[in-house]
C-alpha cells in the first residue's frame, strides 16, 4: 500500500475521532511505521506488511488519545528533533518565543552570561540556547530525575554543553545571570478540563500551576531576586501576563510581554538593574 494512501485513510479515522491536525498526525505515524523520510513519503514509498502491522498498532494507540510524540518518541523544536517520553512535557511551538527572548538578552551582554533553564523537561530550551550561542554557560534544572535524564540524552545527542542538575527551581544553582522558565501554569482546578492527550498522558506535574496557575512562576521570580538575576523570561498562559508582571514589578523589575503568533501574551520578561 502506498504510504500517502495509508495516511489519507488514517486521517479520516482521526478526523472522525476528533483528533486535531488529523492529516499531519496520520502522515507522522505512517512515516514512523515505515521508517521513511518525508521526501520518500512524497516520492511514493510503499508500506510492506510489517509496516502496516506497526501502523495499525500506532493508530490504535493514537485513537486512545496517546500523543503522537510519545508514540514515535520525538518532537521537533527550533528545527531540531528532541527525544520525549511520558516523563516530560511535549515541546510546543510557542515556547520558541521564550528561546528568542533569551538569545536576544545574551547578545546584549559584553561578558558571556550564565543562562539557567528552570524546569527543563526534555531540555529543548537549554539545548537550543547552548547550540545557538555556544559561548554561553548553560545550566538546566528539573525537579524530576526522569525528566533530567531525558534532557541529558538530548544534550548528548546534539553535542550541546549543558550542565543538568536535579532540584527545585533555582535551588541547585548558586548564581545565574539569565533565567528562562516554562513552568506549569494551569490552575489546579482546570486540570480535569484539559483535552485527553494532556489530561491522561502528559505528566501532571508539568501542568499544575497551583490554585492561581502562577504559583511556581511567582516563587521563581522571588528566587531570581535572591540570586541577583538580572533577566528572566517566563512563559505564561492565557490571561496571566498582567498578574505575573505585577509580581515581578513588586520585586523591583521592569517588565514587558511578548506575544505569540496566536496573539496571546505568551512570555513575560523581567529585568533587574
FIKOL-164330 format. One record per residue: residue number from 1; residue in one letter; z, y, x of N, C-alpha, C in turn. Coordinates in steps of 0.1 Angstrom, whole numbers, plus 5000, padded with zeros to 4 digits. Example, Ala and Ser with C-alpha at 12.3 -4.5 7.8 and 13.67 -1.06 7.14 Angstrom:
# FIKOL-164330
R   seq   type   n_c3   n_c2   n_c1   ca_c3   ca_c2   ca_c1   c_c3   c_c2   c_c1
R     1      A   5078   4943   5132    5078    4955    5123   5078   4967   5132
R     2      S   5071   4978   5128    5071    4989    5137   5079   5000   5129
***
This chain:
# FIKOL-164330
R   seq   type   n_c3   n_c2   n_c1   ca_c3   ca_c2   ca_c1   c_c3   c_c2   c_c1
R     1      X   5000   4988   5008    5000    5000    5000   5000   5012   5009
R     2      X   4992   5022   5005    4991    5035    5013   5005   5042   5011
R     3      X   5009   5048   5022    5022    5055    5022   5022   5066   5012
R     4      X   5012   5074   5011    5012    5085    5002   5012   5080   4987
R     5      X   5006   5069   4984    5006    5064    4971   5020   5059   4968
R     6      X   5027   5053   4977    5040    5048    4975   5050   5060   4973
R     7      X   5047   5071   4980    5056    5083    4979   5054   5089   4965
R     8      X   5041   5089   4960    5038    5095    4947   5045   5087   4936
R     9      X   5045   5074   4937    5052    5066    4927   5067   5068   4927
R    10      X   5072   5069   4940    5087    5071    4941   5091   5085   4936
R    11      X   5083   5095   4939    5086    5108    4934   5087   5109   4919
R    12      X   5079   5101   4912    5080    5101    4897   5094   5095   4893
R    13      X   5098   5085   4900    5111    5079    4897   5122   5090   4899
R    14      X   5121   5096   4911    5131    5106    4914   5132   5118   4904
R    15      X   5120   5122   4900    5120    5133    4891   5126   5129   4878
R    16      X   5123   5117   4873    5129    5112    4861   5144   5111   4862
R    17      X   5149   5108   4874    5163    5107    4876   5170   5120   4878
R    18      X   5162   5131   4879    5168    5144    4881   5172   5147   4895
R    19      X   5166   5140   4905    5168    5143    4919   5160   5155   4924
R    20      X   5167   5164   4930    5160    5177    4934   5150   5173   4945
R    21      X   5140   5182   4947    5130    5181    4957   5124   5166   4958
R    22      X   5120   5161   4946    5116    5147    4945   5105   5143   4954
R    23      X   5094   5151   4955    5083    5148    4963   5086   5148   4978
R    24      X   5094   5158   4982    5098    5158    4996   5106   5146   5000
R    25      X   5116   5143   4991    5125    5132    4994   5118   5119   4994
R    26      X   5109   5117   4985    5101    5105    4985   5093   5103   4997
R    27      X   5087   5114   5002    5079    5113    5015   5089   5109   5026
R    28      X   5100   5115   5026    5110    5113    5037   5114   5098   5038
R    29      X   5117   5092   5026    5121    5079    5026   5110   5069   5029
R    30      X   5098   5072   5025    5086    5064    5028   5084   5064   5043
R    31      X   5084   5076   5049    5082    5076    5064   5093   5069   5071
R    32      X   5105   5070   5066    5116    5063    5073   5115   5048   5071
R    33      X   5111   5043   5060    5109    5029    5057   5098   5023   5066
R    34      X   5087   5031   5068    5076    5026    5075   5077   5029   5090
R    35      X   5086   5038   5094    5088    5042    5108   5076   5050   5113
R    36      X   5070   5059   5105    5058    5066    5108   5061   5081   5109
R    37      X   5053   5088   5116    5054    5103    5117   5048   5109   5105
R    38      X   5050   5122   5104    5044    5129    5092   5028   5129   5094
R    39      X   5024   5131   5106    5009    5131    5108   5003   5118   5105
R    40      X   5010   5107   5108    5005    5093    5105   5005   5092   5089
R    41      X   5015   5097   5083    5016    5096    5069   5004   5103   5062
R    42      X   5001   5115   5066    4989    5122    5061   4976   5116   5065
R    43      X   4976   5109   5076    4964    5103    5081   4960   5090   5074
R    44      X   4969   5086   5064    4965    5074    5056   4972   5061   5060
R    45      X   4984   5062   5067    4991    5050    5071   4995   5041   5059
R    46      X   4996   5028   5061    4999    5019    5050   5013   5013   5053
R    47      X   5019   5008   5042    5032    5001    5043   5030   4986   5042
R    48      X   5035   4978   5051    5034    4964    5050   5046   4959   5041
R    49      X   5047   4946   5040    5057    4940    5030   5071   4943   5035
R    50      X   5073   4943   5048    5087    4946    5053   5091   4961   5050
R    51      X   5081   4970   5052    5083    4984    5050   5086   4986   5035
R    52      X   5078   4979   5026    5081    4981    5012   5094   4976   5008
R    53      X   5099   4965   5014    5112    4960    5011   5123   4970   5015
R    54      X   5121   4976   5027    5131    4986    5032   5130   4998   5022
R    55      X   5118   5002   5018    5117    5013    5009   5124   5011   4995
R    56      X   5123   4999   4990    5130    4995    4978   5145   4997   4979
R    57      X   5150   4993   4991    5165    4994    4993   5169   5009   4994
R    58      X   5161   5017   5002    5164    5031    5003   5163   5038   4989
R    59      X   5153   5035   4982    5151    5041    4969   5162   5038   4959
R    60      X   5167   5026   4959    5178    5022    4951   5191   5030   4954
R    61      X   5193   5031   4967    5205    5039    4971   5203   5054   4968
R    62      X   5191   5059   4969    5189    5073    4966   5191   5075   4951
R    63      X   5187   5066   4943    5188    5067    4928   5203   5066   4924
R    64      X   5211   5061   4933    5226    5061    4931   5232   5074   4936
R    65      X   5223   5083   4940    5226    5097    4944   5232   5098   4958
R    66      X   5230   5087   4966    5234    5088    4980   5224   5097   4987
R    67      X   5229   5108   4995    5220    5117    5001   5210   5111   5010
R    68      X   5197   5116   5010    5187    5111    5018   5190   5112   5033
R    69      X   5197   5123   5037    5201    5125    5051   5210   5114   5056
R    70      X   5219   5109   5047    5227    5097    5051   5219   5084   5052
R    71      X   5209   5083   5043    5201    5071    5043   5193   5069   5056
R    72      X   5188   5080   5061    5180    5080    5073   5188   5083   5085
R    73      X   5200   5089   5083    5209    5092    5094   5206   5104   5102
R    74      X   5198   5113   5097    5195    5126    5104   5191   5137   5094
R    75      X   5191   5149   5099    5187    5161    5092   5182   5171   5102
R    76      X   5171   5178   5098    5166    5189    5107   5174   5201   5105
R    77      X   5176   5208   5116    5183    5221    5116   5178   5229   5128
R    78      X   5173   5241   5125    5168    5250    5135   5157   5244   5144
R    79      X   5149   5236   5137    5138    5229    5144   5141   5217   5152
R    80      X   5153   5212   5151    5158    5200    5158   5164   5190   5149
R    81      X   5163   5177   5152    5169    5167    5144   5184   5164   5149
R    82      X   5192   5163   5139    5207    5160    5142   5211   5148   5135
R    83      X   5218   5140   5142    5224    5128    5136   5235   5133   5126
R    84      X   5235   5126   5114    5245    5129    5104   5251   5116   5099
R    85      X   5263   5116   5096    5270    5104    5090   5278   5109   5078
R    86      X   5284   5100   5070    5293    5104    5059   5305   5111   5064
R    87      X   5308   5111   5077    5319    5118    5083   5316   5133   5084
R    88      X   5304   5137   5083    5300    5151    5085   5293   5157   5073
R    89      X   5294   5170   5071    5286    5177    5062   5272   5177   5066
R    90      X   5262   5176   5057    5248    5176    5060   5244   5191   5062
R    91      X   5238   5194   5073    5234    5208    5076   5225   5214   5065
R    92      X   5227   5226   5062    5219    5233    5052   5211   5244   5059
R    93      X   5199   5247   5054    5190    5258    5060   5197   5271   5061
R    94      X   5205   5275   5050    5211    5288    5050   5221   5290   5062
R    95      X   5226   5279   5068    5235    5281    5079   5228   5286   5092
R    96      X   5215   5285   5092    5207    5290    5103   5210   5305   5105
R    97      X   5213   5312   5094    5216    5326    5094   5228   5329   5103
R    98      X   5238   5320   5102    5250    5321    5110   5247   5320   5124
R    99      X   5238   5311   5128    5234    5309    5142   5227   5322   5147
R   100      X   5219   5328   5139    5212    5340    5143   5222   5352   5146
R   101      X   5232   5352   5137    5243    5363    5140   5250   5361   5153
R   102      X   5253   5348   5156    5259    5345    5169   5250   5348   5181
R   103      X   5238   5345   5180    5228    5347    5191   5227   5362   5193
R   104      X   5226   5370   5183    5225    5384    5184   5237   5390   5191
R   105      X   5249   5385   5187    5261    5390    5192   5262   5387   5207
R   106      X   5258   5375   5211    5258    5371    5225   5249   5380   5234
R   107      X   5238   5384   5228    5228    5392    5236   5234   5406   5238
R   108      X   5243   5410   5230    5249    5424    5232   5259   5425   5243
R   109      X   5263   5413   5249    5273    5413    5259   5268   5414   5273
R   110      X   5274   5422   5282    5270    5423    5296   5275   5411   5304
R   111      X   5286   5405   5299    5291    5393    5306   5290   5381   5296
R   112      X   5285   5370   5300    5283    5359    5290   5296   5355   5283
R   113      X   5297   5355   5270    5309    5353    5263   5311   5338   5261
R   114      X   5323   5334   5257    5326    5321    5252   5325   5321   5237
R   115      X   5317   5312   5232    5315    5310    5218   5322   5298   5213
R   116      X   5329   5299   5202    5336    5288    5197   5331   5285   5182
R   117      X   5326   5273   5180    5322    5269    5167   5333   5261   5160
R   118      X   5339   5267   5150    5351    5261    5144   5347   5253   5132
R   119      X   5352   5241   5131    5348    5232    5121   5334   5227   5123
R   120      X   5331   5222   5135    5317    5220    5139   5310   5209   5131
R   121      X   5317   5199   5125    5310    5189    5118   5300   5181   5127
R   122      X   5288   5180   5124    5278    5173    5132   5274   5180   5145
R   123      X   5279   5193   5146    5277    5200    5159   5264   5209   5158
R   124      X   5258   5210   5147    5244    5217    5147   5245   5231   5151
R   125      X   5256   5238   5148    5257    5252    5152   5259   5253   5167
R   126      X   5269   5246   5172    5273    5247    5186   5261   5242   5195
R   127      X   5255   5231   5191    5244    5226    5199   5232   5236   5199
R   128      X   5229   5241   5188    5218    5251    5187   5221   5263   5196
R   129      X   5233   5268   5195    5236    5280    5203   5235   5277   5217
R   130      X   5240   5265   5221    5240    5262    5236   5226   5260   5241
R   131      X   5217   5255   5232    5203    5253    5237   5195   5266   5237
R   132      X   5198   5274   5227    5191    5287    5226   5196   5297   5237
R   133      X   5208   5296   5241    5214    5305    5251   5222   5297   5261
R   134      X   5215   5290   5270    5221    5281    5280   5231   5287   5289
R   135      X   5231   5301   5290    5241    5307    5299   5255   5309   5293
R   136      X   5256   5306   5280    5269    5307    5273   5278   5295   5275
R   137      X   5291   5297   5275    5300    5286    5274   5303   5284   5259
R   138      X   5300   5272   5254    5301    5269    5240   5312   5258   5238
R   139      X   5321   5261   5229    5332    5251    5226   5330   5248   5211
R   140      X   5333   5236   5207    5332    5232    5193   5345   5225   5189
R   141      X   5351   5229   5178    5364    5222    5173   5362   5216   5160
R   142      X   5369   5205   5157    5369    5200    5143   5382   5192   5142
R   143      X   5387   5192   5130    5400    5185    5127   5398   5170   5126
R   144      X   5385   5166   5124    5382    5152    5122   5377   5146   5135
R   145      X   5384   5136   5140    5379    5129    5152   5365   5122   5149
R   146      X   5363   5117   5137    5350    5111    5134   5339   5121   5135
R   147      X   5341   5133   5129    5331    5144    5130   5328   5148   5144
R   148      X   5339   5150   5152    5338    5154    5166   5330   5144   5174
R   149      X   5331   5131   5170    5323    5121    5177   5308   5122   5174
R   150      X   5305   5126   5162    5291    5128    5158   5286   5140   5166
R   151      X   5294   5151   5166    5290    5163    5174   5287   5160   5188
R   152      X   5296   5151   5194    5294    5148    5208   5281   5140   5210
R   153      X   5277   5131   5201    5265    5124    5201   5253   5133   5201
R   154      X   5254   5143   5192    5242    5152    5191   5241   5161   5203
R   155      X   5252   5165   5209    5251    5173    5221   5245   5164   5232
R   156      X   5249   5152   5233    5243    5143    5243   5228   5141   5241
R   157      X   5224   5138   5229    5210    5136    5226   5201   5148   5230
R   158      X   5207   5160   5228    5199    5172    5230   5201   5178   5244
R   159      X   5210   5171   5252    5213    5177    5265   5220   5190   5265
R   160      X   5228   5193   5255    5235    5206    5253   5248   5206   5260
R   161      X   5252   5216   5267    5265    5217    5273   5275   5223   5263
R   162      X   5282   5215   5256    5292    5219    5246   5305   5211   5249
R   163      X   5316   5219   5250    5329    5212    5250   5334   5210   5236
R   164      X   5336   5197   5233    5340    5194    5219   5355   5189   5219
R   165      X   5363   5195   5211    5377    5192    5211   5382   5190   5196
R   166      X   5392   5181   5194    5397    5179    5181   5409   5187   5179
R   167      X   5410   5194   5167    5421    5202    5164   5418   5211   5152
R   168      X   5428   5217   5147    5428    5226    5135   5423   5240   5139
R   169      X   5412   5244   5134    5407    5258    5136   5407   5261   5151
R   170      X   5413   5272   5155    5413    5277    5169   5425   5271   5177
R   171      X   5433   5262   5171    5444    5257    5179   5441   5250   5192
R   172      X   5429   5243   5193    5427    5236    5206   5422   5245   5217
R   173      X   5419   5258   5214    5413    5267    5224   5423   5278   5227
R   174      X   5423   5283   5240    5431    5294    5244   5425   5307   5242
R   175      X   5412   5308   5245    5405    5321    5244   5392   5319   5237
R   176      X   5387   5329   5231    5373    5329    5225   5369   5344   5224
R   177      X   5356   5346   5227    5350    5359    5225   5343   5360   5212
R   178      X   5335   5350   5209    5327    5350    5196   5331   5337   5189
R   179      X   5334   5338   5176    5337    5327    5168   5327   5326   5157
R   180      X   5322   5313   5155    5313    5310    5144   5319   5299   5135
R   181      X   5318   5300   5122    5325    5290    5114   5318   5289   5101
R   182      X   5315   5276   5098    5310    5272    5084   5321   5263   5079
R   183      X   5332   5269   5074    5343    5262    5069   5342   5259   5054
R   184      X   5350   5250   5049    5350    5247    5035   5352   5260   5027
R   185      X   5344   5262   5016    5346    5275    5008   5345   5273   4993
R   186      X   5346   5260   4989    5345    5258    4974   5359   5257   4969
R   187      X   5363   5264   4959    5376    5263    4953   5380   5249   4949
R   188      X   5392   5245   4951    5396    5231    4948   5392   5227   4934
R   189      X   5395   5236   4924    5393    5232    4910   5378   5230   4907
R   190      X   5369   5235   4915    5355    5234    4913   5348   5221   4919
R   191      X   5356   5214   4927    5350    5203    4934   5344   5192   4925
R   192      X   5351   5189   4914    5346    5179    4905   5333   5183   4897
R   193      X   5330   5196   4898    5318    5201    4892   5305   5200   4900
R   194      X   5307   5196   4913    5296    5196    4922   5286   5185   4918
R   195      X   5273   5186   4922    5264    5175    4920   5268   5162   4926
R   196      X   5263   5151   4921    5268    5138    4926   5267   5136   4941
R   197      X   5256   5141   4947    5254    5139    4961   5265   5145   4969
R   198      X   5270   5156   4965    5282    5163    4972   5295   5156   4968
R   199      X   5297   5155   4955    5310    5150    4950   5313   5136   4954
R   200      X   5303   5127   4954    5306    5113    4956   5303   5108   4970
R   201      X   5296   5116   4978    5292    5111    4991   5296   5119   5003
R   202      X   5295   5132   5002    5298    5140    5014   5314   5142   5015
R   203      X   5319   5144   5027    5334    5145    5028   5340   5157   5021
R   204      X   5349   5154   5012    5356    5165    5005   5363   5175   5014
R   205      X   5368   5170   5025    5375    5179    5035   5365   5190   5040
R   206      X   5352   5187   5039    5342    5197    5044   5339   5207   5033
R   207      X   5344   5205   5020    5341    5214    5009   5353   5222   5004
R   208      X   5365   5215   5005    5377    5221    4998   5382   5233   5005
R   209      X   5380   5245   4999    5384    5257    5005   5398   5262   4999
R   210      X   5405   5253   4993    5418    5257    4987   5416   5264   4974
R   211      X   5427   5268   4968    5427    5274    4954   5417   5286   4953
R   212      X   5416   5294   4964    5408    5306    4963   5394   5303   4968
R   213      X   5392   5292   4975    5379    5289    4981   5378   5295   4995
R   214      X   5386   5305   4998    5385    5311    5012   5398   5310   5020
R   215      X   5407   5300   5016    5420    5299    5023   5418   5297   5038
R   216      X   5410   5287   5041    5408    5284    5056   5401   5296   5063
R   217      X   5391   5302   5056    5384    5313    5063   5394   5324   5066
R   218      X   5403   5328   5056    5412    5338    5059   5423   5335   5069
R   219      X   5427   5322   5070    5436    5318    5080   5429   5319   5094
R   220      X   5416   5315   5095    5409    5316    5107   5408   5330   5112
R   221      X   5406   5340   5103    5405    5354    5107   5418   5358   5113
R   222      X   5429   5354   5108    5442    5357    5114   5443   5351   5128
R   223      X   5438   5339   5130    5439    5333    5143   5430   5341   5153
R   224      X   5419   5346   5148    5410    5354    5156   5417   5366   5162
R   225      X   5425   5373   5153    5433    5384    5158   5443   5380   5169
R   226      X   5450   5369   5166    5460    5364    5176   5454   5361   5189
R   227      X   5441   5357   5189    5435    5353    5202   5425   5364   5207
R   228      X   5426   5375   5201    5418    5387    5206   5403   5384   5206
R   229      X   5399   5377   5196    5384    5375    5194   5378   5389   5190
R   230      X   5366   5391   5196    5360    5404    5193   5349   5403   5182
R   231      X   5344   5391   5179    5334    5390    5170   5335   5376   5163
R   232      X   5334   5377   5149    5335    5364    5142   5324   5365   5131
R   233      X   5317   5354   5129    5307    5353    5118   5311   5340   5110
R   234      X   5313   5342   5097    5317    5331    5089   5308   5330   5077
R   235      X   5304   5317   5074    5296    5315    5062   5306   5315   5050
R   236      X   5301   5321   5039    5309    5322    5026   5300   5317   5015
R   237      X   5307   5314   5004    5300    5310    4991   5296   5322   4983
R   238      X   5290   5319   4972    5285    5330    4963   5297   5338   4957
R   239      X   5296   5351   4959    5307    5360    4953   5319   5361   4962
R   240      X   5319   5355   4974    5331    5355    4982   5331   5366   4993
R   241      X   5320   5372   4996    5319    5381    5007   5328   5392   5006
R   242      X   5330   5398   4995    5339    5410    4993   5353   5406   4997
R   243      X   5358   5395   4992    5372    5391    4994   5374   5389   5009
R   244      X   5364   5382   5016    5366    5379    5030   5365   5392   5038
R   245      X   5356   5401   5034    5356    5414    5041   5369   5421   5040
R   246      X   5375   5421   5028    5388    5428    5027   5398   5422   5036
R   247      X   5398   5409   5037    5408    5402    5045   5406   5406   5060
R   248      X   5393   5406   5065    5390    5410    5078   5394   5424   5081
R   249      X   5391   5433   5072    5394    5447    5073   5409   5450   5074
R   250      X   5417   5442   5066    5431    5444    5067   5436   5440   5081
R   251      X   5429   5431   5087    5432    5427    5101   5426   5435   5111
R   252      X   5421   5447   5107    5416    5457    5117   5402   5456   5121
R   253      X   5394   5448   5114    5380    5446    5118   5371   5455   5110
R   254      X   5360   5459   5116    5348    5464    5109   5340   5453   5104
R   255      X   5334   5454   5092    5327    5442    5087   5313   5446   5082
R   256      X   5305   5436   5080    5292    5437    5074   5288   5423   5068
R   257      X   5279   5423   5059    5274    5410    5054   5259   5408   5057
R   258      X   5256   5395   5058    5242    5392    5060   5237   5383   5048
R   259      X   5225   5386   5043    5221    5380    5031   5210   5369   5034
R   260      X   5211   5357   5027    5202    5346    5030   5189   5348   5022
R   261      X   5180   5339   5023    5167    5340    5017   5167   5340   5002
R   262      X   5178   5335   4996    5180    5334    4982   5187   5347   4977
R   263      X   5189   5357   4985    5195    5369    4981   5210   5369   4980
R   264      X   5217   5358   4985    5231    5356    4984   5238   5362   4997
R   265      X   5249   5369   4995    5256    5374    5007   5263   5361   5013
R   266      X   5257   5356   5024    5260    5343    5029   5269   5343   5042
R   267      X   5268   5354   5050    5276    5355    5062   5284   5368   5062
R   268      X   5296   5367   5065    5304    5379    5068   5306   5380   5083
R   269      X   5303   5392   5088    5305    5395    5103   5317   5404   5104
R   270      X   5326   5400   5113    5338    5409    5116   5338   5412   5131
R   271      X   5340   5425   5134    5341    5429    5148   5354   5436   5150
R   272      X   5360   5433   5161    5373    5440    5165   5370   5447   5178
R   273      X   5375   5460   5179    5372    5468    5191   5381   5462   5203
***
